[in-house]
């Protein structure tokens, strides 16, 4: 299994804080040592970093942790390989273009033997996760277009998630830069920070941040992870089959798809 992190409408301080906590699980406090990656949306562009080294020991991760990157949507993944060799081609998040936007995907779980139907998008690596991503985009490309309403696209994503979850573990983060779709098959948690802000302590590192001194009263920051990153905050635990659509730090749609 792997661990996921996504952030919606985040500040640089919150991003560095959460990313630091997650990277400790990549070979230090956790077993997810088989590479990592992170993608930050900046407008319609994406700034991405990938490394096959364990994130806890990665020099590239150190650079990201100390960089004041501001992004409305960020997706991060630390890998414990179960399908596919340890190599850059198999590190998440995966990125493809559809309808003039970059789509970014990270998956936690395993669907043994999954093969996408033939289509425009093909996997580069050998993971079931990338194959699932290509299958999703091929489905959207076939049945929707750039003018399709978000509600219709999300409805299709929910139906696909239900199908995939019947076949194995399917925890998903997917974004087109405008919104972030999250689906929980087994484990996922979220927290939304807004004024009045307070301090928070990481579970996996001896780091405390007082967000009140680092944010403005108008900031809204949401963090979505596989397991909670802090010890002194109340996290909202997803239920299996639950999905949420996020925009600018807020949930704008949600529901339960189930896996039956």
N, C-alpha and C positions, 0 to 999 in steps of 0.2 A: 504494500500500500504506500501511498504518498501523502503529503500534506499540502493543503491549498491555502492561499491568502488572496483576498481581493479587497480593494478599497474604492469607495465612491466619494467624490468631492473631497479629497483629502488635502491636508496641509503638509508641507515638507517635514515638519517636526513629527507629526503623527505617522507619516510614511516611514521615516527612518526608525522610529520607535518600534513599530509593528514588524518591520522587515528585520530588525536586529533580533527580536524575539524568535521569529520563525527560523532564521538561519542557524540559530543555536541548535535547533532540532535536527539539522542536517549533519549528523556525525558527532555531536557533542552530547546533548541531552536526549537525542532520539536517533533511530537507526537509518534515517533517510539520507544516505551518504552517496547516492549514485547520480549526482548531478543536480543542477537547479537552474531556474530561469525566472526572469521577471520582465514584464512589458508595461510601459507607461504610455498612456495616450497623452499627446500634446497637440491639441486641436485635432486635425484629421490624421496627423502623423503618429508614429509609434517609435518610442525609444526602447530597444530590447537588449537584454544581456542574457547570455547563456554560458554555462560552465559545466564540465564533466566532473570537476572536483567537488568534494563535499562542501556545502555552503559554509559550514562552521570554520573551515580552513581556507576558504577561497579569497584570494587577493582582490578578485573582481567584486565579490560581495562586500569587502571592506570599502571599496570605492563607492559603491551604491549606498551603503549605510551612512557615509559621511557627506553625501552630495545633496544639496538643497533642491531636489527635484520636486516640482509641483505638477500634479496630474489629477484630472477629474476622475479617471478610472485607472487603476493599476491591478494587474493580475500576476501572482507569484506562485511558484510550484517547487517543492523539493521532493526529490525522487528516491523511492526505494524500488529498485528494478524487479519486476516480476515477469514482464513480457518485453523482449527486445534487449539487445546488448547495451552496455553503457557507452554512449557516444553522443556527440552533439546533436545528431539527427533525431535522437530519441528524447531529448530534453524538452520539457514543456516550458512556457506556453507555446502553442503552435499559432502561426499567423498566416492568413490568406486574405486576398482581396475579393470582395463581392459588392457589386453595385456602387463602385467608387469609394468604398470604405474598407479599411483594414478590420478584419474580424480576428479576435484573439480568444483562444480556448485553452483551458487546463482541465484535466480530468483526474479524479482520484477513484481508483477501483480497478476491477478487472472483469472483462467479458471474454472468456477463453474462446479462441478460435474465431473471433469476429472478423468478417470480411465485408467491406463495403460493396454495395452494388456498383457496377461500372458507371463512371460519370466524369464530368469535367475535372473534378478535384481528385487527386491521387495522393496517397501517403508517400513521403520521402523516406521516413524511417520504418521501423518494424514494430511499433507499439500498437496495441489495440486502441489506445487513446487517440492517436492521430487518425487512425482509420475511422473511428467514430466521428471525429470532427469533420472529416471529408464527407462522410455519409450525411451528416446534418446539412452541410452547405449544398451538397448536390440535391438534396430534397428541397431546400428552400429555393434554389436556382430553378428547379423544375416547376414548382407549384406556385411560386410567388414572383414578384418583381420589385423594383426599387420604389414603386408607388404603393405597394401593399401596406395597409395599415399595421401599425405596431401590434395591435391587439390580435390581428390575424396571424402574424408571424409568431408571436408568443404562444398562441394556441397550438400552432404546429409544433413548436419546440416542446411544449408540454406533452403532446401526443407521442412524439419521438422518445422523450425521456421515459415515458411509461413503458414503451416497447423495449428500450434498452435495459431498463431496470428489471424487467422480467428475466433477462438473460444473465444478469450478474450484478456487480456493484457499480453504480453509476452516480458519482457525485460530480457536479459540473459547474464550472464558471465559464461564461461566454459573454463577450461584449463586442459591440460594433463601434465603440467610442461614444455613442450617444446614451446608451443604456447598458446595464449589466444584468444578465439573467443567471440566477443561481438555482440549482436543483439538488436536493438532498435525497440520496438513496439510503445512506446509513448514518453518517455523522457530518454535522455542520452547525456552526454557531455564529451569531452576529452581535454587534454592539453599535449603537449610534451615540456619538458624543456631540453634545450641543451645550450652549450656555445654560446655566453656569457650569463652566469646566472645573475640573479638579485634578488631583494627582492620580497617577496610575503606576503600578509596579509590575514589571514583567515576571512571568513564571519561570522562564528559562535563562534569565540573565539578571545580574544585580544592577538593574537600571530602573530609575524612577523619573518620570517626567511630570511637571506641573503644567498641564495644558492651558490653564488660565493665563499664564504669562507668555504663552506661545501662540495664542489664537485671538481672533476677534469675536465679538458677540454674535456676529452674523454667520460664523462658520458652522457647518454641519458635516460631520465626518462619520462614515459608517465603515466598519471593518467586518469582513466575512471570512471565517477560517474553518479548518477542519475541527480543531479543538481550541478552546479559549486560550488567549495569550497572556492574560493578566490574572493576578490573584486577588485583587481588591475591587473588582468591578462585577456587576451582574450582567451576564451574557444571556442572550435569548437563544435557546437551543431549538434548532429545526426538528421537526418530526419527519420520519421516513415518508417520502412522497411529497414533501412540501416544496414549493417553488416560490421565488420572489423575483420581481423585476425592480431594479434600483435605478434611480436617476438623481444626480446631484445630492447624493447622500440619503435620499428618502425612498421608501418603498412606494411604488406607484401602482403595482398590481401584485397580487399574491393568490395562492390557492393550494390545493392538494391534489396531486395527480394519482397517487398510489402506485402500486406496481402489480396489481392483479389484472 
